[in-house]
Amino acid sequence: MVGGTSSVASSTPRSSSPASTPASSSRSSIAPSSSSRANSSSATGGKCTQVITNEWNTGFTGAIRICNTGTSSVNGWNISWRYGDATRVSSGWNANVSGSNPYTATPLSWNSTIPPGQCVEVGIQGTKSGTTVSTPTITGAVCN
């Protein structure tokens, strides 16, 4: 386990799942950067994205954002993600983060329910070997 409150984050949006802050609100724990990149996958009721907030030579911070785009609350969620290169998560927060590529995140008691139109963010910090953080493949029922 990377940590009970560990997570991987980045200032570049990379989609796979949403977070539990309002989709249009400024309550998000990760602020978008001017050089943000996003990749999203949405399905019935949800969208999951990686957001990169800061990058440096060998590392980054960001979040996996899980958004409820449906009309009813998501009660309990879990997501998994995998990087296709040497990008790795070293710590996380706002969720129980575990694994070593693939990674898994499950909610804490205070963010297990995602109301319609809201998002939850799993914060992450990690390492990278390339010039930019790679976009992971994010999976989970809430992302579909």
C-alpha atoms as one frame of an Amber mdcrd trajectory, in Angstrom:
protein
   0.000   0.000   0.000   1.328   3.407  -0.891  -0.545   4.864   2.066  -4.008
   5.198   3.595  -4.174   8.727   2.393  -1.761   8.589  -0.475  -2.423   9.390
  -4.081  -0.891  10.280  -7.416  -1.486  13.718  -8.895  -0.577  15.835 -11.846
  -1.487  19.223 -13.270  -2.441  17.707 -16.549  -5.931  16.256 -16.658  -5.785
  12.644 -17.716  -9.161  10.965 -17.706 -10.399   7.736 -16.420 -12.513   8.721
 -13.446 -13.969  11.809 -11.643 -13.409  13.232  -8.128 -15.882  14.177  -5.370
 -15.868  17.924  -5.703 -18.445  19.763  -7.779 -17.706  19.438 -11.448 -18.104
  23.174 -11.872 -16.999  24.267  -8.426 -13.706  25.572  -7.154 -13.719  23.087
  -4.265 -11.258  20.877  -6.111  -8.146  20.059  -4.121  -5.988  20.158  -7.234
  -5.756  23.375  -9.191  -5.371  23.066 -12.950  -2.091  24.236 -14.367  -1.558
  26.382 -17.402  -0.004  23.420 -19.149  -2.622  20.843 -18.326  -3.173  17.750
 -20.422  -6.339  15.682 -20.189  -7.468  12.300 -21.337 -10.906  11.140 -20.331
 -13.098   8.123 -20.559 -16.723   8.419 -19.656 -19.549   5.997 -19.489 -22.909
   5.871 -17.890 -22.645   8.030 -14.810 -18.948   8.735 -14.489 -15.716  10.141
 -15.843 -12.201   9.471 -14.578  -9.205  11.679 -15.366  -5.599  12.162 -14.294
  -4.800  15.805 -13.552  -1.143  16.902 -13.316  -0.574  19.938 -11.072   3.217
  20.092 -11.055   6.091  18.442 -12.917   9.842  18.631 -12.488  12.813  16.710
 -13.957  12.048  13.349 -12.397   8.706  13.757 -10.642   5.183  15.109 -10.502
   2.140  15.740  -8.318  -1.461  15.508  -9.358  -4.695  13.587  -8.878  -6.969
  10.971 -10.288 -10.301  12.810 -10.546 -13.511  10.763 -10.313 -16.638  12.676
 -11.387 -20.249  11.564 -11.113 -21.951  12.628 -14.342 -25.080  10.616 -13.571
 -28.345  11.579 -11.913 -27.975   9.554  -8.700 -25.239   9.339  -6.056 -22.347
   6.903  -6.389 -22.155   5.029  -3.079 -18.746   3.450  -2.673 -16.210   3.413
  -5.503 -12.888   1.904  -6.411 -10.558   2.564  -9.283  -7.391   1.080 -10.707
  -4.844   2.606 -13.028  -1.696   1.551 -14.840   1.089   3.475 -16.556   2.571
   2.092 -19.771   6.063   3.453 -19.110   8.361   4.073 -16.117   5.956   6.566
 -14.456   5.334   5.428 -10.869   3.323   6.618  -7.851   5.303   7.062  -4.635
   2.539   8.420  -2.364  -1.114   9.343  -2.350  -3.831  10.965  -0.262  -7.643
  11.313   0.000  -8.024   7.537  -0.509  -6.537   4.172   0.392  -3.952   3.831
  -2.386  -2.133   0.550  -2.887  -0.252  -1.384  -5.521   2.762  -1.000  -7.735
   1.551  -0.408 -11.314  -1.267  -1.222 -11.384  -2.468   0.937  -8.507  -5.819
   0.745  -6.718  -7.671   3.431  -4.768 -10.667   2.964  -2.482 -12.559   5.720
  -0.633 -12.152   6.932   2.904 -15.263   7.273   5.090 -15.730  10.951   4.228
 -15.537  10.630   0.413 -17.215   7.291  -0.292 -20.374   8.928  -1.686 -20.159
  11.104  -4.804 -23.355  13.123  -5.390 -24.506  13.851  -8.969 -22.397  16.583
 -10.559 -19.636  16.250  -7.943 -16.074  14.908  -8.100 -13.572  13.244  -5.768
  -9.819  13.606  -6.223  -7.250  11.035  -5.180  -4.018  12.990  -4.768  -0.800
  11.417  -6.010   2.929  12.098  -6.146   5.292  10.099  -8.257   8.360   9.712
 -10.419   8.789   9.786 -14.181  11.581   9.103 -16.624  10.343  11.017 -19.663
   9.776  14.675 -20.343   6.087  14.441 -19.376   4.008  12.250 -17.108   2.346
   9.496 -19.094  -1.418   9.125 -19.237  -2.564   6.013 -17.372  -5.339   3.633
 -18.261  -7.938   4.136 -15.502 -10.640   1.553 -14.853 -13.500   1.091 -12.421
 -17.296   0.844 -12.519 -17.555   4.547 -11.656 -15.495   5.360 -14.777 -17.832
   3.516 -17.114
